[in-house]
Structures are given as structure tokens and as C-alpha cells.
Amino acid sequence: MKNIKKEIAQMLAEAVDKLSAGAAGLTAADIEGLIEIPGDTKLGDYAFPCFRLAKALRKAPAMIAADVAAEISGSGLFEKVQNVNAYVNMFISRSELAQITLTEVSEAGDRFGFCNEGEGKTVIVEYSSPNIAKPFHIGHIRTTVIGNSIYKLYDAIGYKTVRINHLGDYGTQFGKMIVAYRLWGNEEDVKREPIKTLLSYYVKFHEEAKEHPELEDQAREIFAKLEHGEPEEVKLWQWFREESLREFNRVYDMMGISFDSYAGESFYSDKMPAVLQELKDKGLLKESQGAQIVDLEEYGMSPALITKSDGSSLYITRDIAAAIYRKKTYDFYKNLYIVASQQNLHFAQWKKVLELMGYDWAKDCVHIPFGMVSLEEGTLSTRKGRVVFLEDVLNKAVEKTKEIIMEKNVNTENADETAKIVGIGAVMFQELSVSRIKDYTFMWDEVLNFDGETGPYVQYTHARAASVLRNSGVDVSRLDPAAMDYSYLESDAAFELIKLLYRYPEVVLEAAEKYEPSVVTRHIVDIAQAFNKFYHDEHILTDNEAERNARLLLTAAAKQTIRNGLDLLGIKAPEKM
Ligand code: ARG
């Protein structure tokens, strides 16, 4: 799409060059950096401050602003150009902006907002990564949904992406699980309801272990057997893993989320000896009470525990092995970890160890933390078994949405399908609305409010636009953007909407750079609100064909952009609601 800011910078550079006879020495890129977007639209859509030119032009900045304004005011890009004090204020021609934007949206379609900035580079996005044989609970929603969106953002801006689910499928807890299963377990129960059953064994283990601490020793022993590949233990563990994955995948399917790799912690168990050797060779390992550590005191951190006194490997060791493996396998440009901020210390230690190992690519490994989600009822804990399953939350969302739909008595023919799209979309949208680092409380009334800044509101707006297009009887895809009369799109309501659509591709880039899907979420809420204002203020299906076509084209562009934005969040855009 035509980049208006760049074009203005070019124009200004030529004007400044002419006025200073080359003495100002400012390039178009310099000028682009100086251009401002005024907060108050009365001061124009773009503004250029002239203070910096005073020296080269030997004139007062306000006089320079007047000269510059006169130089550029002839351009068709502007409706008007004013100089106010030292500023040149530029007002974009509304019909020109409409033409640029709507032409681009029509041509790019589903790919509006995409670019090829990342061409030839690979980004690894690691997200979700639940622990097997443990509940997939509401606390996992953020990594899952934010990670999925970050993957989509990087895909949209042209990177090759690898989606990894670093399953927590290894560690001493499997020793506990196996001990518990052998003591109290029942195969039928596990098959029927794998995670809830395994969880009940785990809970029981912790209760019993209070009285019988020797259980803990048994669990450690069993884990050591597992790590040494004892067939009996491996078989049980594999079975727990399969049953768990079956449950996880059911939830991923509900949310339309998938992965390229499920290489979790266990995948690295055979890569551990080489890592230990390397740490030793590089002189980084220290013994401490039988355990092997990397001392990080110098860097203000507690030591990284590499192996326990019984020789078994630890979480961080597997993460070190994983990073090295990923660099070798994918030669990543960036390796992103979407993991809760509770693990900040873990990732800081891990990154430091990679640095100390001499890997300069450690800087390309980024931990992307996020805040906690709590429920109205109170907090969550796996140990005690008071747990809210994500699947239950999603099902409840669908149920509640169906009630709302039936009550509103809107289009009930596909009520079940719509309730799924809207209910699950609402929960995902909520997760992506708050800046990721913030803690927040999940509240049903907020999530499912059709009139708030919510998923249902945005989806409803999309369906409304779809319905206008259907009712028009016009095949909008056949309208020629080059043949429109854009003077029909100069109202304030249309202009506000068009400005937001024009900015959408920049918003996508910004969201990717900041690893912050909420930037897109907020922008499509703004677009939905602007579209609704346009819809209420203006009659779209007028008798005047040229007028009607222009407004339909804008409606189609708003619908397309909302759809593309929702897609980047992993949320479906219904045609009817
Ligand atoms: N399985 C861990 C948990 O549930 C999260 C794993 C995060 N990823 C990593 N590479 N350490 O807490």
C-alpha cells in the first residue's frame, strides 16, 4: 500500500532542499522521523515541526513553516496545508485516503495486513506446554492463546514459523504418578477419564506423603528408573502421555490451535549427557552438596541447579538442551517462549547459562512473560485438586452464549454452531484484550457482554456488515475500486473508519514487534466501533448507485479488516449471528 508518511517525507525533503538550496542536509528518512501525528485532529493528520531548520535557513521557524506549507500545498494528497507557529499541519484528502485504502483492502483481501518483512527467517514460537497427567486448567489459557496469536502475527509478516509444544512430560512428578497408580490405580478409570483420574492419584499421593514421607523416596527411585529407560516404567509413562495428549488435543481443537512439534521435556533426556559434558568442559559446573550447579551469584541470581544429587536432570537442564537443539535444527532468527512471569527467574538463569557457554545466539532467545489469570471464585491450585479445567470453562462459555442467543431470539437456525464460535471466541478474545503482562480476573459478565469491548461485540459487528452486504443485492467483489466516486466517503464517520483501516498493517507489525496481540485486539475494537458509528450515521443502501457502491465498498473493507484481525487472534468471524 502507498505509504503516506513516506510520501509526505519525500515531499517535505524536496521542499526543504529547495528552500535551503541544499544547506539543510535532511534526508527523507530524517524527516520521516520528525513527522508527528497530532493528538488533536484539528491540527491535521500529520504535522512537521520546523525548529530544526532555523539554523540552515537562517529564518524564524514560523516563517519556515509558512514557506514549507506554501511549497507543498499543491499536492493532491492534501485537502489543506496550514502553518501554525513552527508547525506545518497537513490534512489528508479524505477521498484520496479512501481510494488508497479501499483499493488495497480489496486487492489484498484475506492478506490485507500481511507483509514480507521476515522473508527467509525462522521464528520458533513455543507456547501452551502443559504438564501431562495434570489438568489443562484455566491458568494455561494465556500461554496457549497468546502464543497462538504471536505465531499468527509472525506468519503474517512473512517469517517462517515453527510452533512447539514443549510438553512437561518428564520429571520427578512421574515417579509420584507411577507410585500412586501402582498403589491405588485402576486402568478402566484412567481410560474413561484420564486426567481427572490421574489427578486424583496425584492428590492422594500428596496427602499420603504427609504421613508417609518414604513415598517421596520411592517416587524419586521410580523416576530414576524411568530416566534409565526401564521398560515397565517407560510403558506406564507413555500411556499417561498418550491419554493426556488425547485430552489436550480435544481442547486445542475447540480453540482451533495446533502445533508443528510436541517435542517436550522427555525429548531431551538423551541429549542431557552431552550438555553436562559441555558445561563441564567449559568449566561452568560446580559441585554443591552432591548436586551440580552453575554459580550465578556474580549476576545476582541463585545458582542454576543442573543435576540433583542422585544424578537426575532438572527442568533448566532440559531447557538448555532444548535451546541448543533448536538452534542446530532450525537455525532460528528468534526463539520465543510464551511462559508465565512466575518463571522469570528460571528464564533469566537459563539465558545466563547459555551466554556463559559462549552462545551469542542466546540474545535471540526471548522469554515473553504474561500475568496471572484468576477466577471470581478464587485462586487455583493443582496440588489440592481444586482446579478449574479449561475445557469446562469453554463449554460453559458456549452454553451461556446459547442462552443469550436464544433470549435475543436472533437468527437461531444455527444456534449451536454460532454459540460455539461466539462462546469460545469470547473467552479467547478476553485473554487477548488485556496487555499480556497484567494480572486480571476472569468475569463471565465481562467476557460475554455483547455491548462491551468484547469478542461477541466485534463478531456481531462483522456479522452486521455481512448482512448489509447480503441485503444490498450487489456483488461487492465485482466493484472496481478504481471506478468509485470516493467523494461519497468524506463524512467524519467514514473518514474515521478509513483512517483506522489504513493504519491496520502498521498495527500488525507493531503487535508482532512488541509480542503484544492486544494491540490488534484494541484496534479491531476501534474499527468495530467506527463501523457502527458509520452504519448508524449514514444510510448505506441509498438509491443513488454511485453513493451506495462507495459505501458498500467501505463496508466490505471494514468487514474484511475485522475478519483478518480476528484471524490473527485465532478467532472466527461469523457471517450471521
Ligand atoms: N510445563 C511448564 C509448566 O506447565 C511450562 C514449560 C515452559 N517452557 C519451557 N521451555 N520451560 O509450568
Residues whose N, C-alpha, C, O or C-beta is under 5 A from the ligand:
A	BS01	LIG	S129 P130 N131 H166 G168 D319 V339
